[in-house]
Amino acid sequence: MQFGIIGGGSWATALAKILTDNGNTIHWYIRNEESIQSFKKRRHNPHYLSSAYFNPAQLHLDADINAVIEASEVVVVAVPSAYVEEALLQVSPEKWTGKKIVSAVKGITPTNNQLLHEFLAAHFQIPLEQYSTLLGPCHAEEVALKSFRILLFPGLTQVRQNQLPNTLLRITLIQWLILMLLGYSMLP
């Protein structure tokens, strides 16, 4: 599965770290070319979570948001809500076709006070079936250090924990993400 991350802040960096630590190669949109060059040289984000080092072979860093979305099957949007409209309005509508979208956006869009799924539906006609949200009381630093307490991926399909091969306590973040991409959310 090809993952893409939109955003270059601490939350995007933490999620990128989890995905790469689980063996995934990611396509990552970082809007600032200078930050990309520094990242490539030093193997960490120069501005956020600088103690989280990456294997450069697992990263495809790009300042072209359309290229990152095109190369990805799953797009994790981790842009601060104040800037999400500006970032996503650069995307050609056809680039979203068939993509699974995971929102890690905390808050609402500034112009119309919309949640991300409402914004995507209004501007790109993206159906809710392609969309999930990452929720949890975690800070980016906790996620990067794998000391998070719980992360949830609500989706449209619900299953009970006893219907899954693993219990909630044994499911890793990457397993959660894969289950979410298959359309499942967890119930106790």
C-alpha positions in Angstrom: 0.0 0.0 0.0 1.4 3.4 -0.9 1.0 6.0 1.8 1.1 9.8 1.3 1.4 12.4 4.0 0.3 16.0 3.5 2.0 18.3 6.0 5.4 19.0 7.5 4.6 19.7 11.1 5.0 17.7 14.3 1.8 15.6 13.8 2.7 14.7 10.2 6.2 13.9 11.3 5.0 11.6 14.1 2.6 9.8 11.7 5.4 9.5 9.1 7.6 8.0 11.8 5.1 5.3 12.7 4.4 4.4 9.1 8.1 4.1 8.3 9.0 2.3 11.5 6.4 -0.3 10.3 8.3 -0.8 7.1 6.4 1.5 4.8 7.8 3.8 2.2 5.9 7.0 2.1 5.4 9.9 -0.2 5.5 13.1 1.8 4.4 16.6 0.8 6.4 19.3 2.6 5.7 22.7 1.1 9.1 24.2 1.8 11.9 23.0 -0.5 14.5 24.2 2.0 13.1 22.0 4.7 13.1 19.1 2.3 16.8 19.6 1.5 17.6 19.8 5.2 15.5 16.7 5.9 17.4 14.8 3.2 20.8 15.9 4.5 20.1 15.4 8.3 17.5 12.5 8.2 15.1 14.3 10.5 12.6 17.1 10.3 14.6 20.3 10.8 11.7 22.1 12.6 9.6 19.5 14.4 10.4 16.3 16.4 14.1 16.6 15.5 14.9 13.6 17.6 12.8 11.3 15.2 15.3 10.1 12.6 14.2 8.5 9.3 15.7 6.0 6.8 16.0 8.2 3.7 15.3 5.1 1.5 11.7 5.1 2.9 11.0 8.7 2.0 9.9 10.3 -1.2 9.8 14.0 -0.1 8.2 16.4 -2.5 7.1 20.1 -2.6 4.4 19.1 -5.2 1.2 18.2 -3.4 -0.4 16.8 -6.6 2.6 14.4 -7.2 2.3 13.1 -3.7 -1.4 12.4 -3.9 -1.1 10.9 -7.3 1.6 8.4 -6.1 -0.4 7.4 -3.0 -3.3 5.0 -2.4 -3.9 6.4 1.1 -3.5 10.1 1.8 -3.0 11.2 5.5 -3.9 14.9 5.8 -2.0 16.3 8.8 -2.1 20.0 8.1 -3.2 22.5 10.8 -6.8 23.4 10.3 -6.0 27.0 9.7 -4.0 26.1 6.6 -5.8 23.0 5.3 -7.9 24.9 2.7 -4.8 26.7 1.3 -2.9 23.4 1.0 -5.7 21.3 -0.5 -7.1 23.8 -2.9 -3.8 23.3 -4.8 -4.9 19.8 -5.6 -6.5 18.9 -9.0 -9.9 17.3 -8.3 -9.1 14.2 -10.4 -6.1 13.4 -8.2 -8.5 12.3 -5.4 -10.2 9.6 -7.5 -10.1 6.3 -5.6 -7.9 7.6 -2.8 -8.5 6.6 0.8 -8.2 9.7 3.0 -7.2 9.7 6.7 -7.7 13.1 8.4 -5.3 13.9 11.2 -6.6 17.5 11.1 -7.6 18.9 14.5 -10.3 21.5 14.1 -12.4 23.1 11.4 -11.6 25.0 8.2 -11.4 28.8 8.8 -13.5 30.0 5.9 -16.7 27.9 6.2 -16.2 26.3 9.6 -16.2 22.8 8.1 -14.8 19.5 9.2 -12.3 18.1 6.7 -14.8 15.6 5.2 -17.3 18.4 4.6 -14.6 20.5 2.9 -13.5 17.6 0.7 -17.1 16.7 -0.2 -17.9 20.4 -1.1 -14.8 21.0 -3.1 -13.9 17.6 -4.6 -17.1 15.5 -4.3 -15.2 12.9 -2.2 -17.7 10.4 -0.7 -17.6 9.7 3.0 -16.8 6.1 2.2 -13.3 7.1 1.2 -12.7 9.0 4.4 -11.7 8.2 8.0 -10.5 10.3 10.9 -7.6 9.7 13.3 -8.7 10.6 16.8 -7.1 10.3 20.2 -5.8 12.2 23.2 -2.2 11.9 21.9 0.4 14.5 21.3 2.7 14.2 18.4 5.7 13.6 20.6 3.9 10.6 22.3 3.1 9.1 18.9 6.6 9.5 17.6 8.0 7.8 20.8 5.3 5.1 20.6 4.0 6.0 24.0 0.5 6.8 22.9 -2.5 5.7 25.0 -5.1 5.1 22.3 -5.7 6.2 18.7 -9.1 5.6 17.0 -10.0 5.4 13.3 -13.7 5.8 13.0 -15.2 4.6 9.7 -18.6 3.7 8.3 -18.3 -0.1 9.0 -18.3 -1.2 12.6 -17.2 -4.5 14.0 -16.9 -5.7 17.6 -13.4 -6.5 18.9 -14.3 -10.2 19.4 -14.9 -10.4 15.6 -11.3 -9.5 14.9 -8.3 -11.8 15.2 -6.5 -9.5 17.6 -7.7 -7.7 20.7 -7.5 -4.0 21.1 -4.6 -4.3 23.4 -2.5 -6.2 20.8 -3.4 -4.1 17.7 -0.5 -1.9 16.6 -1.1 1.5 15.0 -0.3 0.1 11.5 -2.8 -2.7 12.1 -5.4 -0.1 13.1 -4.7 1.9 9.9 -5.1 -1.2 7.7 -8.4 -2.1 9.4 -9.6 1.4 9.0 -8.6 1.4 5.3 -10.7 -1.8 5.0 -13.6 0.2 6.4 -13.7 -1.1 10.0 -13.9 0.8 13.2 -13.5 -0.7 16.7 -16.3 -1.1 19.3 -15.7 -2.6 22.7 
